[in-house]
C-alpha cells in the first residue's frame, strides 16, 4: 500500500512539473508603462519557424485571468504551446493589473489593444497574416480579449491608431463580458461600464467567436453565454457556445485536467481546434 501511495504521489508531482514545463520560444517587450518598465509578449513559435520568411501564418494572442487584479501569462502557456505545434504563432500577453501596477480595469483593455496592435504592426517579422489574428483569454482575460473586439474608447493615443487593434476571431473561456449592474465587476467600472462591457458594445465588425462556460460558474450565468451567442449571430457572424455540465469558474485551465484525468480539458481543446479549423486558422 505504501508503495502505491508513493507511486501515486510521484505521478502527481510529475504532472505538476510537466504543467509548468511549457517555455516560450521568445519574449518581446511591446509596451513601455514606466521608467524601464515594459510589458511583454511570450511567443510560442511553430516548428521550423524563421523570422521574415514571407509566410502568412494565423496567430492568436491570449490574455490571462485574475479579476483585473492579478494573474500571469503562464496561464495560457499550455494552450499556446499546443497551437504553435500545429502551425500557429501563439502568444501569451502580459498586461497591467491592480496588483502589478495599481491600475483600474480600463488600463487592462488599453494594454490588450496595444498587444494586438503590436502583433499586427510586426506581422511580417513573425510571418503572421495581419488579417488572421485571434484574441483569446479566460475570465478577466476573456474580457480583455472580447473588449479588443467590441469597445472603442480604450486606446493609447500615442500609438499608431491607423493600425487596427481589433482581432479577427475570438476564443473565450468563461469571459466576463457583461459588466452591467447585473454582471461582473460593476462596482469597479460603474463610471464607464457602458463603454467597457463587451456584451453591450458588439457591432458589425465584431468577429466570430467561441465561448466556453461551466454550468456551475458562480460568476457568469449561462444566460450570458446565450445572450453573447445571439448578439454575435445577429451581426451575421459565426458563433458557438459550449456549456460544460457541473463545471465551475476556471475549469478550462490546464492544471484543472488533474480533476478528471484530462477529459474536460481534452474536450475543450478538441472543440477549440475544430472552431479554428472551420475558420481557417488551423489546417
Secondary structure, DSSP 4 states (H G I P E B T S, - for coil): -HHHHHHHHHHHHHHHHHHT----SEEEEEEEEETTEEEEEEEE--TT--TT-S--EEEEEEE--STTT---GGGGHHHHHHHHTTT-EEEEE----HHHH---HHHHHHHHHHHHHHHHHTTTTTTEEEEEEEEEEETHHHHHHHHHTT--S---TTS-TTS----SEEEEES-----STTSSSHHHHTTTHHHH-GGG---TT---EEEEEETT-SSS-HHHHHHHHHHHHHTT--EEEEEETT--TTTTSGGGGGGGTTHHHHHHHHHHHHHHHHTTS--
